[in-house]
Amino acid sequence: MLYAWILFAQEKAPVEGPGPLFSLMPIILIVVVFYFLIFLPSRKEKQQRQSMIVALKKNDKVITSGGIIGVVVNLKDGSEEITIRSEDAKLLILRSSITRILTEPEKESSTQIKAAT
């Protein structure tokens, strides 16, 4: 029993743990992964969408966010409003509601087909 008290009475040398930077590494790693997987692709998609809206011109076939397919009839400079024609109806919409331009891929694909032959 005396030996047990002697063992408990002995001081142990302090064990140094990992530094503060090492304990923050998982959080830093998660932030970096989120940046590359979520924020960077989102920024790239936003830039592509903005360039698509700026490149919009008359007679482009477009799809709106509501699923309406039409042809651009009128672009108002300095304004967000665009007039499109769908069958016999003319609609006044905002530039931000356009999700895709259908005219450009058709031109590119026909150019690629001509180049391949």
Residue, then its C-alpha position, 0 to 999 in steps of 0.5 A: m500500500l505504501y508503494a501505491w502512495i509513492l507512485f501517486a505522489q510522483e510528479k509526471a513530466p508535462v506532456e506537450g500536446p499539439g500546438p494551437l495551429f494543429s488544432l485549427m487545421p481541420i477547420i482550415l481544411i473544411v474552409v478550403v474545401f468549401y471554397f473550391l467545391i462551392f464558392l469557386p464554381s458558383r462564381k464561375e457560373k455567375q460570370q458565364r451567365q452575366s457574359m451570356i446576358v450581355a451578349l444577348k442580341k436581336n433575333d436570338k432564340v432564348i428560354t426564360s426561367g418560366g420555360i417560355i421559348g421565344v425570339v428576342v424582338n427588342l432590347k432596350d439599352g440601359s434597361e433590364e427589359i427585353t421584348i420576346r416573341s413566342e408564337d403570336a404573343k409578345l412578352l416584356i421580360l427582364r434580362s435576368s429571367i433568361t436562362r439559355i440562348l438557343t441560337e448560339p449553340e446551333k451556330e457553333s455546332s454547324t460550324q464544327i460540322k463544317a470544319a469536321t467535313 
